[in-house]
Structures are given as structure tokens and as C-alpha cells.
Amino acid sequence: MAENKKVLVIGGGFSGLTAAVETAEAGSEVVLIEKTPFLGGRVTQLNKYFPKLCPPNCGLEINFRRIKNSGDITFHTLAEVEKISGQEGNFDVTVTVKPRFVNDKCTGCNACAEACPVEMPDEFNFGLNMTKAAYITHNQAFPFKYAIDGRSCKGKACAKCVEACKYDAIDLDMKPETITLKVGSIILASGWDPYDVTKLDNLGGGKIKNVITNMQMERIASPNGPTGGKILRPSDGKEAHNIAFVQCAGSRDENHLPYCSFICCMASLKQATYVREQYPESKAEIFYIDIRTPGRYEQFYWKVKDDPGVTLTKGKVARITEEAGTGNLIVEAEDILSGKKVKRTFDMVVLATGMVPSTKDTKIPVEVKYTPDGFVMPATLQKGVYAIGTLKSPVDVAKSVQEATGVAIKSIQSVRR
């Protein structure tokens, strides 16, 4: 084996982090590439995650610490792979790194954000609030270093952040950089995106303020979210005591996503507990086609089902409209078990939107075939390249972590050949 053979991990979400730390701690050097300014991926946006239903920072913090303590992991944020060539044991990779406009002198003091006059929709909170062009996503972000959004920042025409920073950490002259890497194997872990809710026009997606997605619900329920963890509806900040959850919002539908997104049923059951725990007199109704809770998760299903404040209604939702003057929502659905059509009013509706692989719209420049839905077909990957997590099929965090740990061994084998 040649000296300094490295493993490249593309994607800094939970599965990518796991693959990176497991590979490094087994003795191989790792380069981790993440396209956003911060590591952690979708898990950082959750309030709680399975199987322990603990806040995501408990698991992420451990991996972040492992990265900090490892001398064998180098990571680049705001970075995207442009070109991959070569073969197992000898890949050449070209990476473009976008400017952060903030250097390593940053202490996270927030002075730049306080001085910044430019507001933009907060992408981390799925547009539920506004944030500054100089920002950090949450209080445990990693790296804990602010970023300046180049699309919104006025640059030197404003430069108020430069004046406010006492540590000389703002550099508005930063330019994109190109780096080249020579690696022995590659792990693809670029994650997933929520399905575009605006395509669900009959359900009010993206049009009615109090119709939100399951990921927006996670941000609302999170202590570091836009409402500080209080479950309030977006239109008027009113406490949402009566909430409907609509399953398969875009999933298992030939007009949208023809597959089951695996995590949605568990997410809605979990989110029903958020409401019930915060407001003891609240009610939650889940409209479903089939409830799918694989393996031991069945026990969680029975726990939620037995809650008298939760109703499970088998049937598809046909339409959601807004009640004039109140902001309340009228849900029209079928109730298969009673054989009736129902019309009910709620404070807020949560759409269980599906999971779309990031490779649906952004292909990785490597030899591979994709399913019509954008998932990687692992058998078509060239030797030395491995896909994990939601790039192959919809999976939960636990399954992604298991796959990442297994692929760490395979990637090391490729480096040693």
C-alpha cells in the first residue's frame, strides 16, 4: 500500500460523519466534503430521532468530538466535487470550495449578524422565519464559525460586518478555490431532500400558511427552532392544539413519488407525541393509507395508538382548504373503515412529505446508473466507490449508521489493494 492513501467521503450528514470517523479510527486518512457551511445534515434539523427519541445533538456531538480529536480527518465545507477520474486505489478528484467570507479567527460572538442589515429566509428552518446574511444555523453548529451568504450579502458596498468584527474574522475578498485530491476509495453519502410540497396543490402545500411539512414541524418543535420549541402555527403564532397529520403526502403516488419513503409514518407518530406532551388537552388525528412501523418500532405505534388524544383514520385526504377569517383548516377525506367521507376542522395540518435522494437532481460525477427516481444502483458503481444511506433507498438514521460502519471496512480494503 502506498503512503498517504486516503478515503474520500462525499456528504457530511450523519451517515457521512459515521463513515469518516469509523474509517479514520481504523487507521486510514479521510477527507470529508460537505456542500453546506456546516456538518450534520438533515439530522441537525430534527427535534428528536429514533430509536432513543433523544435530541440529535447527543449523537452528533459525539461524532463532532471524534472529528476534533482525530488527526486523520480533514473536512471541507461549502465544497462540491466537480470531477472524479481513475480507478480503485487511485482516484483523482477535483473539488470546488465556495467562499465562506469568514476565516478561522471567528469566535462565534454574533457581532456580524447583529450588524448585518440584510435579512433572508432561513433555509435551515425551511423558511419559517428570517435570518441575517451573516449567520450560524444553531447554537451547536459545527464548525462553530459564522458564514456569510454570498447570494444575499451586499459585499463591500455594505461591509458593516467587517466594521463590527473585533477579531478580523470577516474577509469579503475570499474567492472560490479548487483543490485536487488523490484518494484510494470514495464513499457517497450526499443524503436526501424533502419532496417539493408546492406540487401538492390539493393539500395546500406552499400556499396555505398553516399547512406545513413534517420537517417544518421538527423545526417548530425544536428548542433551537423559530418558535423556541413552542408548537405555534405560522399564520398568527396561535398555539396549535388540534393538528391533523396527512400521511403519504406525495409518496406511494405515481404522479409524485411512486415509493414508500419509510420514515414518514414513524415521524408523524413521533410528532403526535410532541403535541400531546406539550398540550395535555390537545388532539391529533393521523390520516393514513397504511401505517408502517418496521421491527421494534411496532411497540411505539401501539403506544401512540393507545393515547385517547390521538385518532388514526384510514383514508386518503382529498383536499385541504382554509376557513375564511380564522386561519383554521378544513380537511376533506375518506374514512375507509366507516365507509364515509369526512370533513373536519384543525388548527394546523402537517404533511408527511417524502424523501428524495440528492442525486435526483444533482448527479455525482462517477460511473454509476440511477433508478428513475434518482436512487443509486449500487451494483453499477465502479470498484472502490460505495454508496450509503438514502442514496440507495429511503432509510432511517439507525440503518444509515449501520451501512456507514460496514462501508468503512470496504473503503479501507480498496485503499489497501
N, C-alpha and C positions, 0 to 999 in steps of 0.2 A: 504493500500500500504506500502510495506517495505521501510525503509530508503535507500537512495542512489541507487534506481533502475535507471539504465542507458539505453540509446538508443545507439546502435552501428550503425554507418554509414560507409559502405564499399565503398570507392571511393571519392576522393577529387576534382572531376570536378565541373562544375557549378551546376549540379543538386544535387550532394552530399553536396556541400557547402550550398546551399539553404536549404536543408532538415536539416542540422546541426544547422544553425543559427535560423531557424524558430522553431525548436523543443526546442532549449535551451532558446530562448526568451519567450517561453510559459511556462517555468518553470522546464524542465527536464534536467538532466545532459546528455551530449553527448560525446561519444568517436568517433573520426573520424580517419579512416585508409586510407592511400594513399600509393600505391606501388612505386611511383616515389619520387625523393627528394623534389618536390615542389607541392603545391596545385594549382588548377585552371583548370587542364585537357586540353582538346583539344581547349577550347575557348582561352586559352592564346596564341595559335599558329595562331589565326586569325588576319587579319588586321582590319576588321570591321565585325560586326554581326548584324543581323536583330533583332527587327524591326526598330530600330532607325539608323542603319548603323553608329554606333559610335565605337571607338576603344574598345576592350574588357576590357582594364584596368579600364574604367569608372565604369563598373558593378562589376568587380572583386574587385577593391579597396574598394568598399563599404562593400562587404562581408568579406574581409580580416580585415577591421576595426572592423566589428561586432564581428569577432572571437577574435581579440585582446582585445576588451572591455568586452568580456563575461568571467565570472568566471566559467561558466558551460560547457565549451567546452575544451576537451583535444584532441590533434591530434598527430598522429604518422606518419611520412613519411618513405619511404623505408620499408614499413610494408605490410605483406600479411597474410591473415587468413589461418591457416593450418587446424583447426578443429572446428566444431560447434556441440554441443550436447545440449539436454534439450528441453524445450517447452516454449510456450508463457508465459512471465513473469519470466522465469528462465532459461536463456541460459548460457552455459559455452562456452567460446570462447578462442582458443589458437592462438596467433599471433606471427609471427617471424619478428623481426626488423633487417634489414641488417645494417652493419656499414656505417656511413657517412664519418668517419675519420676526421670530423670537429666538434668541440664542440661549446657550446653557447658563447664562448668568441669571436667568429668571428665577425668582424666589416664590412665585405664586401669590404675590401680595395683593393682586386685583386692582392696582392703581391704573393700569392701562384700560381695563374695562370701565372703570369709573369715569375716566377722562374721555373715552370714545363716544362721539356723538351719533354714531351710525348704529341703527337697530336693524335686525334681520330676523326672519322666522327661525326659531330654534329647531334645527333638524334633529337633534338628539331627543327632543320632546315631541317629535313628529308634528311640529307647527302649532302646538297648543299654546305657546307663548312666544315672546320675542326675546332675543338675546343681543348682545353687542357684537360688533365685528371683531373685537378683541375678546376672546372668550376661553373658558375651560368648561368642559361638559358637566362635570360634577365634582364633589369635594374629595373623591378618592381616585380621580383620573390618573392614569399612568401612560406616559410620563407626566408628572405634575408640573407642567410647563404650559403657559398660555400659547394660544395660536391666534393668528390674525387671518381672517377670511379674505383672501385676495380678490374675490369676486365682489365684495361689498365695501372693502376699505377704500378710502379716497386717496390713500398714499401720502406723498409729501405735500399734497395740496391741503392736507389737514395736519397730520403729524402731532396731534395732541397727545397721543400715547407716548411718543418719544419724549415730549416735554415732561410727562407725568412720571416716567420711569426713572427712579433714582439709581438703578443698578446698570444702566446702559445695556439693557437686555433686548431692546427693540432695534431691529435692523431692517428698515424698509427697502434697502438696496439688495436684499437677498435675491438670488436668481435660481431658476431650476438647475439642477445638477444631473449629470449622467454618470452612473457608476457601472463598472463591469465586474462580474463575479465569475470565478471558476469553481464549480461545485461537482460533487460526485453523484448526488441524488437530489430529487426535488419532491416536496410534499405539497400538494394542492389543498388548501383549506380556506378558500375565499368566502365561504358562508352562503347566506341567503338574504333575500329581501322580502318584505311583506307584499302580498298581491295588491295591485293598484285598485284602491277602494272606489275611485271615481268611475270605474267600469260597472259598478253595481248600482246603476241609476234607480232601479225599482226599490232599492233598500235605502236610498237617500245618501249613499256614500259620497263624501266630499261636498255635499250640498246642504244637508241639514246639520246644524252645529252640534246638536245633542245626539247624533248618530256617530259613534266613534269606533275605532278598530280595537282589537284585543291588545295590540301593542301600545296604543294610546292609553288604554285602561291600565296597563302596567305602569306607565309613567305617572298617571294621575294618582295611583295608589302608593307610589314610591315616596319615601320621606325626602329624597333629593329631587323630586319631580316638581312640576309647575305649581302644584297646589299644596306642597309640603306634606303630601300623603293623605290629605282630606279628599274624599270622593265627592267631587263637586262637578256639576255639569258645565260644559264650556260656555253656553249661551249667556248665563246670568249668575254663575257661581253658586247656585242653589244646591243644597245637599240632595244627592240622588238616593232616595230611599226605596224606589221601586224601579228595578232595572230588568230589561229583557236582554238575553244573550241569544244571538242567532247563529246557529252552527252551520258549517259548510258554506260560508259566505264567499262563493267563488270556487270552492273546492267540490270535487265529485260532480262537475258540471262540464259537459262537452263544449259549452260556449265560453268557458273560462279556464279552470284547471281541472283536467279530467281525472286527477288522482286525489287520494286522501292525503291531507297534509300532516297526519299522525299526531301532532301536538295539540290541535285545536280543542278537542273535547276536554282534555286534561286542563288546558289553560282556562276554559270557561268554568269548569267545576271549581278550580282554584280561585278564580276571580269572584265567583259567587260567595266564597268564604270571606273574601276581603270585605264585601258589602255587609254580610251578616255579622261579622265580628265588629265592624266599625259602628254600625247602626243596628242594635239588637231588635228593633221593631221593623226592620226593613224586609223587603220581599224581592226575590229573584226568580225569574222564570226563564228556563232554557228551552228554546225551540230546536229540535234536533231531527235528523233523519235516522241516524243510528248513533248511539253513544259507544265510543271505542276507548277502552281503558286497558291496554295490554298488560299481561303479567300481574304483578303485585299491585298495580295501580287500581285494580278492581276493588280493593278494600277502601280506597279513597272515594271511589264512586259511591259505594254503599253508605259511607259516612255522610256525604253531601246529600244523597237521595233521602236519607232518613231525617234530614233537617226539615221541620214543618214550615220554615220560611222559604224553602226552595221548591219550586214546581218544575217538573220535567214534562214537556209537551211534545209528543212525537208528531212532527208535521213540518212541512216547509212553509217559510214565510213568503207570502206573495207580494206584499207591498208595505212600505212604511211611509207615513205622511206626518206632517207637523200640524198640531192643533193650533188654530189661529189664536193669537194673543197670549198663549200660556207657555209656549216652547215645549209642551208635552208632546209625546209621540204616539201615534195610533198605529198599532201593528195588526195587520190582517194576515191570518194564517189558517192552515188546515189543522184540525186535531184528528188524526187518523184513528185513534183508539175510541173516540166518541162518535166518529163519522160526521162531525160538524165543522163548519167554518166558524172561526172565532175572530173577534175584534176587541183588542184590549189597549188600554192607555198606560203609558210608562213615563217616568221622569227622564230616562236615558236608555239608549239601546247600544249594545256592544256587538259589533260584527266580528265573528271569528274568521278573519281573513286568512287565506292560505299562505303557504311557504313557497317561494320561487327561488331556485338556485341562482346565485350571482352570475353564473355562466349562461343564463338565458339570454342576457343582453350583452355581456362582456366576456368574450371568449379568451381563454388563456393561450398564448402563442406556443403551443406544444402539440405534438402529434397525438390526436385523440378524436373520437367520434362522440356525438351527443345524441340523447333521445330527442324526440320532437318537442319535449317540454324543457329542454336545456340541461338535463342532468348528464353528468359524465358517465360514459360507459367504460368501467374500469378495465375490462378485457382488451380494450383498444388502445390503452395507454402504452407508450413505448417503455421499454425496460428502464428501470431507475426512476420512474415517475409514478407517484402514488396519490390517489385522491381519497379524502376522508370526509366524514360528516355529511352535511347536507348537500354537498356537490353530487353525491351519488343517489340519494333519495331523502325524503323528509325523515328526520330522526330527532330525538330529544338530546339534551345535554349529556346525560349519562352514556348513551350509546356513542355519541361523538367522542367522548373522552376515552372510551374503551377502544374505539378504532384508532384514535391517535396514538395510544400507548402501543398497540400492536404494530402500527406502521413505523414507529421509531426503530424497531428491530430491523424491519425490511430496508429502511433507508440506510442504516449502518452497514448492512450486508452489501448493498450496492456500492457504498464507498470503499469497502474492503476488497471488492473483486478486482 
